[in-house]
Amino acid sequence: MARELGLKQDAKKDLQKNLRNENHRTTMALKARGVTYVSTGRGGKSELVKEAA
C-alpha cells in the first residue's frame, strides 16, 4: 500500500498508526465505505480489504 501511494517510511508509519486507531477519521471514513485495515502482525503483510457487496 505504501509503495502504491509513494509514501516515505515516516509517512507509512503514521498511516499505519492511524489505520490501527478505530476512532481516527480516516479509519472511520474507510469503514463507512466497507473497507477495513487488516494486519497479520509484526513484520507481516498489511492491506485494505473491501467487503463484498
Backbone bond lengths (Angstrom), bond angles and torsions (degrees), N, CA, C in turn:
res aa  C-N    CA-C-N  psi(-1)  N-CA   C-N-CA  omega(-1)  CA-C   N-CA-C  phi
1 M - - - 1.438 - - 1.527 110.16 -
2 A 1.313 117.22 -47.36 1.466 120.73 -178.71 1.523 110.55 -62.39
3 R 1.306 116.25 -38.83 1.462 120.51 179.34 1.521 110.62 -64.08
4 E 1.321 116.32 -42.61 1.470 121.16 -179.60 1.516 111.71 -65.03
5 L 1.331 116.63 -32.05 1.460 121.13 -179.90 1.521 112.35 -90.73
6 G 1.317 117.17 -6.12 1.454 121.36 179.56 1.528 113.12 69.01
7 L 1.337 116.45 35.08 1.457 120.92 -177.79 1.518 111.52 -85.05
8 K 1.329 115.85 142.79 1.462 121.03 173.28 1.520 107.65 -82.00
9 Q 1.322 116.83 169.17 1.470 122.54 -174.08 1.527 112.86 -54.67
10 D 1.344 117.91 -46.15 1.467 120.63 -178.91 1.525 111.79 -64.07
11 A 1.326 116.35 -42.23 1.459 120.69 179.67 1.524 110.58 -66.39
12 K 1.313 116.40 -36.74 1.468 121.35 178.06 1.527 110.55 -62.84
13 K 1.325 116.41 -45.46 1.461 120.31 -179.84 1.530 110.84 -63.73
14 D 1.332 116.52 -40.74 1.467 120.22 178.36 1.526 111.00 -63.12
15 L 1.328 116.27 -43.05 1.461 120.38 179.36 1.521 110.64 -63.58
16 Q 1.325 117.75 -44.45 1.459 120.98 179.42 1.524 110.76 -61.89
17 K 1.302 116.86 -41.94 1.464 120.90 178.21 1.528 110.33 -60.21
18 N 1.331 116.63 -44.55 1.461 121.04 -179.94 1.526 111.65 -66.25
19 L 1.325 117.56 -39.15 1.464 120.74 -178.99 1.528 111.98 -69.74
20 R 1.331 117.51 -27.34 1.474 120.57 176.44 1.522 111.87 -76.04
21 N 1.320 117.23 -19.68 1.461 122.79 179.82 1.532 109.08 -86.17
22 E 1.323 116.79 107.82 1.465 121.42 -176.53 1.522 113.52 -63.74
23 N 1.343 117.38 -18.92 1.457 120.87 -178.45 1.525 113.48 -99.77
24 H 1.321 117.83 4.12 1.462 120.76 178.21 1.525 109.12 -74.66
25 R 1.319 116.51 144.43 1.471 119.92 -175.21 1.531 112.93 -61.17
26 T 1.327 117.83 -33.60 1.469 120.31 178.26 1.520 110.52 -67.41
27 T 1.321 116.61 -45.23 1.464 121.26 179.28 1.524 110.75 -62.60
28 M 1.320 116.55 -42.51 1.461 120.68 -179.59 1.532 111.24 -66.22
29 A 1.336 117.37 -38.96 1.460 121.10 178.59 1.525 110.63 -65.72
30 L 1.318 116.93 -41.66 1.464 120.18 177.69 1.522 110.95 -65.46
31 K 1.324 116.53 -42.56 1.469 121.04 -179.97 1.531 110.99 -61.54
32 A 1.326 117.00 -37.76 1.466 121.14 178.50 1.528 111.26 -63.95
33 R 1.331 116.40 -22.81 1.468 121.48 178.75 1.525 112.04 -99.28
34 G 1.340 116.21 9.47 1.462 120.76 176.72 1.514 114.09 81.67
35 V 1.338 117.22 22.60 1.464 121.11 -178.48 1.528 109.13 -113.11
36 T 1.329 116.49 133.17 1.455 120.97 177.67 1.526 109.83 -125.39
37 Y 1.325 115.63 153.96 1.457 122.85 177.61 1.515 107.84 -95.37
38 V 1.323 116.42 124.89 1.456 121.85 -178.82 1.524 108.50 -119.42
39 S 1.324 115.64 125.41 1.452 121.30 178.73 1.520 108.28 -125.51
40 T 1.335 116.51 136.59 1.461 120.61 -177.13 1.519 112.34 -98.27
41 G 1.312 116.81 25.90 1.460 120.24 175.44 1.515 113.84 102.19
42 R 1.289 114.80 -178.60 1.461 121.83 -175.01 1.529 110.91 -59.74
43 G 1.322 115.15 122.52 1.457 120.49 179.01 1.515 113.94 76.24
44 G 1.314 116.64 2.65 1.456 120.40 -178.58 1.505 112.65 -90.25
45 K 1.281 114.97 -175.45 1.452 122.26 -178.68 1.530 110.11 -80.28
46 S 1.318 115.81 138.42 1.468 121.56 176.15 1.522 107.22 -124.87
47 E 1.321 114.97 143.14 1.459 118.71 179.53 1.514 111.47 -155.84
48 L 1.323 115.40 160.99 1.456 122.10 173.45 1.525 106.41 -96.51
49 V 1.336 115.99 130.92 1.452 120.96 -176.22 1.523 109.16 -121.62
50 K 1.324 116.17 128.38 1.461 121.64 178.01 1.518 108.98 -96.57
51 E 1.330 115.45 132.74 1.463 120.42 178.38 1.526 109.87 -67.01
52 A 1.317 115.90 146.02 1.462 120.28 177.41 1.519 109.27 -70.30
53 A 1.304 115.74 142.19 1.463 121.10 -178.18 1.497 112.22 -75.85
